[in-house]
Amino acid sequence: MKLENILIYNTEEKRFLHGCLSFENGIITEIEYDGKTSDGCKRVIPGLVDVHTHGRAGVDIMTADEDELTALSRSYASLGVTTVFPTVMTAEKDEIINALKRIKSASEKAVCHFAGVHIEGPYISEKRPGCHTTSLIRKPVFEEIKALSDIVSPLKTHVTLAPEAGEYDTVKKCREYGITVGIGHSDALYDECMKALENGACTFTHTFNAMRPLLHREPGCVGAALSSDAFAEFIADGFHLAPSVVNLSYKAKGNDRFVLITDSIAAAGMPDGKYALAGIPVNVKDGKILTEDGTIAGSSLDMNTGVKNLMKFTGKPLEEILPCATENPAKQVGIYDVCGSLDAGKRADILILGNGEFEIDEIIIGGKFFK
């Protein structure tokens, strides 16, 4: 199939260029730029990539069966998210294993691509648990992480861990095995974070939230996230982080290291009320999700809204911030060879935009129009 007379988002140049795009058997086969300009033609961009989400639309990834996960994949797709890393969290080992098995099985029928899993816990700090169950937190052990990764193979694995226990060898072994590592739910000092990065960690999990803050004499996790060359995740819902902090972070990281995530849970896209996150009771009011003791428990954000918020909070146009929701998350988890940009040889995950600055008219996933 060929899309003609369109403005194609060129990720390398960070701008729209006029031309045509061809795809066949789910893969982009050719892109031709002709140098022309047109005010009336459609814009096309890569599908969005969410590498940190616990569910939405009433579906909790920790407890969902295969049919529910398939329905969940349709919900993501309807919002322009074409690639997802379903995220599991701190729980009993058997619960995590069973969730991973269901995700792998559901990946074969998922509408959007379940390209891998994000294991966020239990390898985190008891001092920075967020809403995770403290009694189930434990030290990271490579052999255990490897075994979990093997369950979902050939899907990718991304793991969040706290490196302050001196588990730098675990980080190094994970990277050597092909598991990407994020620093998160951590009380690590700045130097400890930098050593973890030297050993292969590549990003920071929901930066600012559930990590040692930035102080003027001890920069902590936040200081390492903002000053290093690593990727860093951010939740741009205006609640987890004030809009001004999102803007500051964007200025620090730039559009090549800032990773937009949702950290959404089952309550996302649902009315206010009482819900659960991996069995933990949560309350949703005005889009804010809190446990009964007032701890933030994930978000009600979707990637579509996150992109719009990031434009609003930074004052930057779509062309500049788009990599934060496409290229950067794909690079963070090692899947940029198949998605995250519109290039020949990559999967035909394409969003056709309407007249608004960021309004999606049509969605193509793996070369098929989503309906």
C-alpha positions as a Markdown table, in Angstrom:
| # | Residue | x | y | z |
|---|---|---|---|---|
| 1 | Met | 0.0 | 0.0 | 0.0 |
| 2 | Lys | 1.1 | 3.5 | -0.7 |
| 3 | Leu | 0.3 | 6.7 | 1.2 |
| 4 | Glu | 0.8 | 9.6 | -1.2 |
| 5 | Asn | 0.8 | 13.4 | -1.0 |
| 6 | Ile | 1.5 | 13.4 | 2.8 |
| 7 | Leu | 3.8 | 15.1 | 5.2 |
| 8 | Ile | 6.0 | 12.5 | 6.8 |
| 9 | Tyr | 7.7 | 13.0 | 10.1 |
| 10 | Asn | 11.4 | 12.6 | 9.7 |
| 11 | Thr | 12.8 | 11.7 | 13.1 |
| 12 | Glu | 16.4 | 12.5 | 12.2 |
| 13 | Glu | 15.6 | 16.0 | 11.1 |
| 14 | Lys | 12.7 | 16.5 | 13.6 |
| 15 | Arg | 10.4 | 17.9 | 10.9 |
| 16 | Phe | 7.7 | 17.0 | 8.4 |
| 17 | Leu | 8.8 | 16.5 | 4.8 |
| 18 | His | 6.5 | 16.0 | 1.8 |
| 19 | Gly | 6.5 | 12.8 | -0.1 |
| 20 | Cys | 5.0 | 9.3 | -0.1 |
| 21 | Leu | 5.3 | 6.1 | 2.0 |
| 22 | Ser | 4.9 | 2.5 | 1.0 |
| 23 | Phe | 4.4 | -0.5 | 3.1 |
| 24 | Glu | 3.9 | -4.2 | 2.5 |
| 25 | Asn | 3.4 | -7.3 | 4.7 |
| 26 | Gly | 3.4 | -5.0 | 7.8 |
| 27 | Ile | 6.8 | -3.4 | 7.0 |
| 28 | Ile | 7.7 | 0.0 | 5.6 |
| 29 | Thr | 9.3 | -0.7 | 2.2 |
| 30 | Glu | 10.0 | 2.8 | 0.9 |
| 31 | Ile | 9.9 | 6.5 | 1.8 |
| 32 | Glu | 10.3 | 9.1 | -0.9 |
| 33 | Tyr | 10.7 | 12.8 | -0.2 |
| 34 | Asp | 10.1 | 15.1 | -3.1 |
| 35 | Gly | 10.9 | 18.5 | -1.6 |
| 36 | Lys | 7.5 | 19.9 | -2.3 |
| 37 | Thr | 5.3 | 21.7 | 0.2 |
| 38 | Ser | 1.6 | 21.4 | 0.8 |
| 39 | Asp | -0.6 | 23.1 | 3.3 |
| 40 | Gly | -3.6 | 20.8 | 2.8 |
| 41 | Cys | -2.1 | 17.3 | 3.0 |
| 42 | Lys | -2.2 | 14.9 | 5.9 |
| 43 | Arg | 0.7 | 14.5 | 8.4 |
| 44 | Val | 1.9 | 11.0 | 9.4 |
| 45 | Ile | 4.0 | 10.1 | 12.4 |
| 46 | Pro | 5.3 | 6.9 | 14.1 |
| 47 | Gly | 3.0 | 5.1 | 16.4 |
| 48 | Leu | 3.5 | 6.0 | 20.1 |
| 49 | Val | 5.5 | 3.7 | 22.4 |
| 50 | Asp | 4.7 | 3.3 | 26.1 |
| 51 | Val | 7.3 | 1.3 | 28.1 |
| 52 | His | 5.8 | 1.8 | 31.5 |
| 53 | Thr | 2.1 | 1.0 | 32.0 |
| 54 | His | 0.2 | -1.3 | 34.5 |
| 55 | Gly | -3.0 | -1.2 | 32.6 |
| 56 | Arg | -6.0 | 0.9 | 31.8 |
| 57 | Ala | -9.7 | 0.7 | 30.9 |
| 58 | Gly | -10.5 | -1.5 | 34.0 |
| 59 | Val | -7.7 | -4.0 | 33.1 |
| 60 | Asp | -4.9 | -4.7 | 35.6 |
| 61 | Ile | -1.9 | -6.3 | 34.0 |
| 62 | Met | -1.0 | -8.3 | 37.2 |
| 63 | Thr | -4.3 | -10.1 | 37.3 |
| 64 | Ala | -5.7 | -9.9 | 33.7 |
| 65 | Asp | -6.4 | -13.1 | 31.7 |
| 66 | Glu | -5.5 | -13.4 | 28.0 |
| 67 | Asp | -8.9 | -12.1 | 26.8 |
| 68 | Glu | -8.6 | -9.1 | 29.1 |
| 69 | Leu | -5.1 | -8.4 | 27.9 |
| 70 | Thr | -6.3 | -8.6 | 24.3 |
| 71 | Ala | -9.0 | -6.1 | 25.1 |
| 72 | Leu | -6.4 | -3.9 | 26.8 |
| 73 | Ser | -4.3 | -3.9 | 23.7 |
| 74 | Arg | -7.2 | -2.5 | 21.8 |
| 75 | Ser | -7.6 | 0.3 | 24.3 |
| 76 | Tyr | -4.0 | 1.3 | 23.9 |
| 77 | Ala | -4.3 | 1.1 | 20.1 |
| 78 | Ser | -7.3 | 3.3 | 20.1 |
| 79 | Leu | -5.2 | 6.1 | 21.6 |
| 80 | Gly | -2.4 | 5.8 | 19.0 |
| 81 | Val | -0.1 | 3.5 | 21.2 |
| 82 | Thr | 1.2 | 0.9 | 18.8 |
| 83 | Thr | 3.9 | -0.6 | 21.0 |
| 84 | Val | 3.7 | -1.4 | 24.8 |
| 85 | Phe | 5.8 | -2.9 | 27.5 |
| 86 | Pro | 3.1 | -4.3 | 30.0 |
| 87 | Thr | 4.5 | -3.6 | 33.4 |
| 88 | Val | 4.4 | -5.9 | 36.4 |
| 89 | Met | 5.2 | -4.8 | 40.0 |
| 90 | Thr | 6.1 | -6.1 | 43.4 |
| 91 | Ala | 4.2 | -9.2 | 44.3 |
| 92 | Glu | 4.7 | -12.8 | 45.3 |
| 93 | Lys | 7.1 | -14.6 | 42.9 |
| 94 | Asp | 4.4 | -16.9 | 41.6 |
| 95 | Glu | 2.1 | -13.9 | 40.9 |
| 96 | Ile | 4.8 | -12.2 | 38.8 |
| 97 | Ile | 5.6 | -15.5 | 37.0 |
| 98 | Asn | 2.0 | -16.1 | 36.1 |
| 99 | Ala | 1.5 | -12.5 | 34.9 |
| 100 | Leu | 4.5 | -12.8 | 32.7 |
| 101 | Lys | 3.3 | -16.1 | 31.2 |
| 102 | Arg | -0.1 | -14.5 | 30.4 |
| 103 | Ile | 1.5 | -11.4 | 28.8 |
| 104 | Lys | 3.7 | -13.6 | 26.6 |
| 105 | Ser | 0.7 | -15.7 | 25.5 |
| 106 | Ala | -1.5 | -12.6 | 24.9 |
| 107 | Ser | 1.3 | -11.0 | 22.8 |
| 108 | Glu | 0.4 | -13.4 | 20.0 |
| 109 | Lys | -3.1 | -11.9 | 19.7 |
| 110 | Ala | -2.5 | -8.4 | 20.9 |
| 111 | Val | -3.7 | -5.6 | 18.6 |
| 112 | Cys | -0.9 | -3.2 | 19.5 |
| 113 | His | 2.5 | -4.9 | 19.9 |
| 114 | Phe | 3.4 | -6.3 | 23.3 |
| 115 | Ala | 7.1 | -6.0 | 22.5 |
| 116 | Gly | 8.4 | -6.8 | 26.0 |
| 117 | Val | 7.8 | -6.5 | 29.7 |
| 118 | His | 8.8 | -4.0 | 32.3 |
| 119 | Ile | 9.5 | -5.6 | 35.7 |
| 120 | Glu | 9.1 | -2.7 | 38.2 |
| 121 | Gly | 9.7 | -4.4 | 41.5 |
| 122 | Pro | 10.4 | -6.3 | 43.7 |
| 123 | Tyr | 14.1 | -5.3 | 43.3 |
| 124 | Ile | 13.6 | -1.8 | 44.8 |
| 125 | Ser | 14.3 | 0.1 | 48.0 |
| 126 | Glu | 12.2 | -0.3 | 51.2 |
| 127 | Lys | 13.0 | 3.4 | 51.8 |
| 128 | Arg | 11.3 | 4.5 | 48.5 |
| 129 | Pro | 8.6 | 1.9 | 47.9 |
| 130 | Gly | 5.9 | 4.3 | 46.6 |
| 131 | Cys | 2.7 | 2.1 | 46.6 |
| 132 | His | 4.6 | -1.2 | 46.4 |
| 133 | Thr | 4.2 | -3.7 | 49.2 |
| 134 | Thr | 7.2 | -3.3 | 51.4 |
| 135 | Ser | 7.2 | -6.8 | 52.8 |
| 136 | Leu | 7.7 | -8.3 | 49.3 |
| 137 | Ile | 10.6 | -6.1 | 48.3 |
| 138 | Arg | 14.0 | -8.0 | 48.0 |
| 139 | Lys | 17.5 | -7.6 | 46.7 |
| 140 | Pro | 18.1 | -8.0 | 43.0 |
| 141 | Val | 19.6 | -11.3 | 42.1 |
| 142 | Phe | 20.7 | -11.8 | 38.5 |
| 143 | Glu | 19.7 | -15.5 | 38.3 |
| 144 | Glu | 16.2 | -14.7 | 39.4 |
| 145 | Ile | 15.9 | -11.7 | 36.9 |
| 146 | Lys | 17.3 | -13.9 | 34.1 |
| 147 | Ala | 14.7 | -16.6 | 34.9 |
| 148 | Leu | 11.9 | -14.1 | 34.6 |
| 149 | Ser | 13.3 | -12.8 | 31.4 |
| 150 | Asp | 13.5 | -16.3 | 30.0 |
| 151 | Ile | 9.8 | -16.7 | 30.6 |
| 152 | Val | 8.8 | -14.0 | 28.2 |
| 153 | Ser | 11.6 | -14.5 | 25.6 |
| 154 | Pro | 11.8 | -13.6 | 22.7 |
| 155 | Leu | 10.0 | -10.5 | 24.1 |
| 156 | Lys | 12.4 | -8.0 | 25.5 |
| 157 | Thr | 12.8 | -7.4 | 29.3 |
| 158 | His | 13.3 | -4.1 | 31.1 |
| 159 | Val | 13.8 | -4.1 | 34.8 |
| 160 | Thr | 13.7 | -1.4 | 37.4 |
| 161 | Leu | 16.0 | -1.8 | 40.4 |
| 162 | Ala | 17.6 | 0.1 | 43.3 |
| 163 | Pro | 21.4 | -0.1 | 42.9 |
| 164 | Glu | 22.4 | 1.2 | 46.4 |
| 165 | Ala | 22.9 | -2.3 | 47.8 |
| 166 | Gly | 26.0 | -2.5 | 45.7 |
| 167 | Glu | 24.4 | -4.7 | 43.1 |
| 168 | Tyr | 26.5 | -3.3 | 40.2 |
| 169 | Asp | 27.5 | -6.7 | 39.1 |
| 170 | Thr | 23.8 | -7.6 | 38.7 |
| 171 | Val | 23.3 | -4.5 | 36.6 |
| 172 | Lys | 26.3 | -5.5 | 34.4 |
| 173 | Lys | 25.1 | -9.1 | 34.0 |
| 174 | Cys | 21.6 | -7.9 | 33.0 |
| 175 | Arg | 23.0 | -5.7 | 30.3 |
| 176 | Glu | 25.2 | -8.5 | 29.0 |
| 177 | Tyr | 22.2 | -10.7 | 28.8 |
| 178 | Gly | 20.2 | -8.1 | 26.9 |
| 179 | Ile | 18.0 | -6.9 | 29.8 |
| 180 | Thr | 17.8 | -3.1 | 30.0 |
| 181 | Val | 18.0 | -1.6 | 33.4 |
| 182 | Gly | 16.3 | 1.5 | 35.0 |
| 183 | Ile | 17.2 | 3.0 | 38.3 |
| 184 | Gly | 14.0 | 3.6 | 40.3 |
| 185 | His | 12.3 | 3.4 | 43.7 |
| 186 | Ser | 15.8 | 4.1 | 44.9 |
| 187 | Asp | 17.5 | 5.9 | 47.8 |
| 188 | Ala | 20.8 | 5.8 | 46.0 |
| 189 | Leu | 23.3 | 8.7 | 46.3 |
| 190 | Tyr | 24.5 | 10.5 | 43.2 |
| 191 | Asp | 27.7 | 8.5 | 43.0 |
| 192 | Glu | 25.9 | 5.2 | 43.4 |
| 193 | Cys | 23.6 | 6.1 | 40.5 |
| 194 | Met | 26.6 | 7.1 | 38.3 |
| 195 | Lys | 28.3 | 3.8 | 39.1 |
| 196 | Ala | 25.2 | 1.9 | 38.1 |
| 197 | Leu | 25.1 | 3.8 | 34.8 |
| 198 | Glu | 28.8 | 2.9 | 34.3 |
| 199 | Asn | 27.8 | -0.8 | 34.7 |
| 200 | Gly | 25.0 | -0.6 | 32.2 |
| 201 | Ala | 21.9 | 1.0 | 33.6 |
| 202 | Cys | 20.4 | 3.1 | 30.9 |
| 203 | Thr | 17.5 | 5.1 | 32.4 |
| 204 | Phe | 15.7 | 6.4 | 35.5 |
| 205 | Thr | 12.2 | 5.2 | 36.3 |
| 206 | His | 9.5 | 7.9 | 36.7 |
| 207 | Thr | 12.1 | 10.5 | 37.6 |
| 208 | Phe | 11.5 | 12.5 | 40.8 |
| 209 | Asn | 8.9 | 10.0 | 42.0 |
| 210 | Ala | 9.9 | 7.4 | 44.6 |
| 211 | Met | 13.6 | 8.3 | 44.5 |
| 212 | Arg | 16.2 | 10.3 | 46.5 |
| 213 | Pro | 15.6 | 14.0 | 45.6 |
| 214 | Leu | 17.9 | 16.6 | 44.4 |
| 215 | Leu | 19.7 | 18.5 | 47.1 |
| 216 | His | 22.5 | 21.1 | 46.6 |
| 217 | Arg | 25.2 | 19.1 | 48.3 |
| 218 | Glu | 23.9 | 15.6 | 47.5 |
| 219 | Pro | 22.3 | 15.5 | 44.0 |
| 220 | Gly | 20.9 | 12.0 | 44.6 |
| 221 | Cys | 19.0 | 10.0 | 42.0 |
| 222 | Val | 17.3 | 13.1 | 40.6 |
| 223 | Gly | 20.5 | 14.9 | 40.1 |
| 224 | Ala | 22.0 | 11.9 | 38.3 |
| 225 | Ala | 19.0 | 11.6 | 36.1 |
| 226 | Leu | 19.1 | 15.3 | 35.1 |
| 227 | Ser | 22.8 | 15.7 | 34.7 |
| 228 | Ser | 23.8 | 12.3 | 33.1 |
| 229 | Asp | 23.5 | 11.2 | 29.4 |
| 230 | Ala | 21.1 | 8.4 | 30.4 |
| 231 | Phe | 17.5 | 8.3 | 29.4 |
| 232 | Ala | 14.9 | 9.4 | 32.0 |
| 233 | Glu | 11.2 | 8.7 | 32.3 |
| 234 | Phe | 8.7 | 11.4 | 33.2 |
| 235 | Ile | 4.9 | 11.3 | 33.9 |
| 236 | Ala | 3.5 | 14.5 | 32.3 |
| 237 | Asp | 0.1 | 14.5 | 33.9 |
| 238 | Gly | 0.6 | 17.7 | 35.9 |
| 239 | Phe | 0.1 | 15.8 | 39.1 |
| 240 | His | 3.1 | 13.6 | 39.6 |
| 241 | Leu | 5.2 | 16.5 | 38.5 |
| 242 | Ala | 4.3 | 20.2 | 38.4 |
| 243 | Pro | 4.3 | 21.5 | 34.8 |
| 244 | Ser | 7.2 | 23.8 | 35.6 |
| 245 | Val | 9.2 | 20.7 | 36.7 |
| 246 | Val | 8.4 | 18.9 | 33.5 |
| 247 | Asn | 9.6 | 21.9 | 31.6 |
| 248 | Leu | 12.8 | 22.2 | 33.7 |
| 249 | Ser | 13.5 | 18.4 | 33.1 |
| 250 | Tyr | 12.9 | 18.7 | 29.4 |
| 251 | Lys | 15.4 | 21.6 | 29.2 |
| 252 | Ala | 17.9 | 19.4 | 31.2 |
| 253 | Lys | 17.4 | 16.2 | 29.1 |
| 254 | Gly | 16.6 | 17.5 | 25.7 |
| 255 | Asn | 14.4 | 15.8 | 23.2 |
| 256 | Asp | 16.8 | 12.9 | 22.8 |
| 257 | Arg | 16.9 | 11.6 | 26.4 |
| 258 | Phe | 13.4 | 12.6 | 27.8 |
| 259 | Val | 11.1 | 9.6 | 27.8 |
| 260 | Leu | 7.4 | 10.1 | 28.2 |
| 261 | Ile | 5.5 | 7.4 | 30.0 |
| 262 | Thr | 2.0 | 7.0 | 31.5 |
| 263 | Asp | 2.6 | 4.7 | 34.5 |
| 264 | Ser | -1.2 | 4.2 | 34.0 |
| 265 | Ile | -3.1 | 1.6 | 36.0 |
| 266 | Ala | -6.5 | -0.1 | 35.5 |
| 267 | Ala | -8.4 | 2.9 | 36.7 |
| 268 | Ala | -7.1 | 5.0 | 33.8 |
| 269 | Gly | -9.9 | 5.9 | 31.4 |
| 270 | Met | -12.5 | 5.0 | 34.1 |
| 271 | Pro | -14.9 | 7.1 | 36.2 |
| 272 | Asp | -13.9 | 8.3 | 39.7 |
| 273 | Gly | -14.3 | 5.6 | 42.3 |
| 274 | Lys | -12.6 | 2.7 | 44.1 |
| 275 | Tyr | -10.2 | 0.4 | 42.1 |
| 276 | Ala | -7.2 | -1.8 | 42.8 |
| 277 | Leu | -3.6 | -1.9 | 41.6 |
| 278 | Ala | -2.2 | -5.5 | 41.9 |
| 279 | Gly | -4.7 | -6.0 | 44.8 |
| 280 | Ile | -3.9 | -2.7 | 46.5 |
| 281 | Pro | -7.0 | -0.6 | 47.1 |
| 282 | Val | -6.8 | 2.8 | 45.4 |
| 283 | Asn | -9.2 | 5.8 | 45.1 |
| 284 | Val | -9.6 | 7.8 | 41.9 |
| 285 | Lys | -10.9 | 11.4 | 42.1 |
| 286 | Asp | -10.5 | 14.0 | 39.4 |
| 287 | Gly | -8.0 | 11.8 | 37.6 |
| 288 | Lys | -5.7 | 11.5 | 40.7 |
| 289 | Ile | -5.1 | 8.0 | 42.0 |
| 290 | Leu | -4.1 | 7.5 | 45.6 |
| 291 | Thr | -3.9 | 4.6 | 48.1 |
| 292 | Glu | -6.0 | 4.8 | 51.2 |
| 293 | Asp | -3.0 | 6.3 | 53.1 |
| 294 | Gly | -2.6 | 9.1 | 50.4 |
| 295 | Thr | 0.3 | 7.6 | 48.4 |
| 296 | Ile | 0.3 | 8.2 | 44.7 |
| 297 | Ala | -0.4 | 4.9 | 42.9 |
| 298 | Gly | 0.2 | 5.2 | 39.2 |
| 299 | Ser | -1.6 | 7.5 | 36.9 |
| 300 | Ser | -4.8 | 7.9 | 34.9 |
| 301 | Leu | -2.7 | 9.4 | 32.0 |
| 302 | Asp | -2.8 | 8.1 | 28.4 |
| 303 | Met | 0.1 | 8.7 | 25.9 |
| 304 | Asn | -2.1 | 10.8 | 23.7 |
| 305 | Thr | -2.8 | 13.2 | 26.5 |
| 306 | Gly | 0.8 | 13.0 | 27.7 |
| 307 | Val | 2.0 | 14.3 | 24.3 |
| 308 | Lys | -0.4 | 17.2 | 24.4 |
| 309 | Asn | 0.6 | 18.0 | 28.0 |
| 310 | Leu | 4.3 | 17.9 | 27.1 |
| 311 | Met | 3.7 | 20.4 | 24.3 |
| 312 | Lys | 1.7 | 22.6 | 26.7 |
| 313 | Phe | 4.1 | 22.4 | 29.6 |
| 314 | Thr | 7.2 | 23.1 | 27.5 |
| 315 | Gly | 5.7 | 25.4 | 24.8 |
| 316 | Lys | 7.4 | 23.3 | 22.2 |
| 317 | Pro | 5.8 | 22.1 | 18.9 |
| 318 | Leu | 4.9 | 18.5 | 18.1 |
| 319 | Glu | 7.9 | 18.2 | 15.8 |
| 320 | Glu | 10.3 | 18.8 | 18.6 |
| 321 | Ile | 8.8 | 16.7 | 21.4 |
| 322 | Leu | 7.5 | 13.7 | 19.3 |
| 323 | Pro | 10.7 | 11.7 | 19.9 |
| 324 | Cys | 9.9 | 11.7 | 23.6 |
| 325 | Ala | 7.0 | 9.4 | 22.9 |
| 326 | Thr | 8.4 | 7.4 | 20.0 |
| 327 | Glu | 12.1 | 7.3 | 19.4 |
| 328 | Asn | 13.4 | 7.6 | 22.9 |
| 329 | Pro | 11.3 | 5.0 | 24.7 |
| 330 | Ala | 12.1 | 2.6 | 21.8 |
| 331 | Lys | 15.8 | 3.2 | 22.2 |
| 332 | Gln | 15.6 | 2.9 | 26.0 |
| 333 | Val | 14.4 | -0.7 | 25.8 |
| 334 | Gly | 16.3 | -1.7 | 22.7 |
| 335 | Ile | 13.6 | -2.0 | 20.1 |
| 336 | Tyr | 14.4 | 1.0 | 17.9 |
| 337 | Asp | 15.4 | -1.3 | 15.1 |
| 338 | Val | 11.8 | -2.3 | 14.6 |
| 339 | Cys | 9.7 | 0.8 | 15.7 |
| 340 | Gly | 9.9 | 4.3 | 17.0 |
| 341 | Ser | 10.4 | 6.1 | 13.6 |
| 342 | Leu | 9.2 | 6.0 | 10.1 |
| 343 | Asp | 12.0 | 4.3 | 8.2 |
| 344 | Ala | 12.2 | 1.6 | 5.5 |
| 345 | Gly | 12.6 | -1.8 | 7.1 |
| 346 | Lys | 10.7 | -0.9 | 10.3 |
| 347 | Arg | 7.2 | -2.0 | 11.2 |
| 348 | Ala | 4.4 | 0.0 | 9.6 |
| 349 | Asp | 3.1 | 1.5 | 12.8 |
| 350 | Ile | 1.7 | 4.8 | 11.5 |
| 351 | Leu | -0.6 | 7.5 | 12.8 |
| 352 | Ile | -2.4 | 9.8 | 10.3 |
| 353 | Leu | -3.1 | 13.1 | 11.9 |
| 354 | Gly | -6.0 | 15.4 | 11.4 |
| 355 | Asn | -6.2 | 19.2 | 11.3 |
| 356 | Gly | -5.5 | 19.8 | 15.0 |
| 357 | Glu | -1.9 | 20.1 | 16.3 |
| 358 | Phe | -2.2 | 16.5 | 17.6 |
| 359 | Glu | -5.4 | 14.9 | 16.6 |
| 360 | Ile | -5.3 | 11.3 | 15.3 |
| 361 | Asp | -7.5 | 10.5 | 12.4 |
| 362 | Glu | -6.4 | 7.0 | 11.5 |
| 363 | Ile | -4.2 | 4.3 | 13.1 |
| 364 | Ile | -2.1 | 1.7 | 11.2 |
| 365 | Ile | -0.5 | -1.1 | 13.2 |
| 366 | Gly | 1.7 | -3.5 | 11.5 |
| 367 | Gly | 0.4 | -2.4 | 8.1 |
| 368 | Lys | -3.3 | -2.9 | 9.1 |
| 369 | Phe | -5.8 | -0.1 | 9.7 |
| 370 | Phe | -7.1 | -0.2 | 13.2 |
| 371 | Lys | -10.9 | 0.1 | 13.5 |
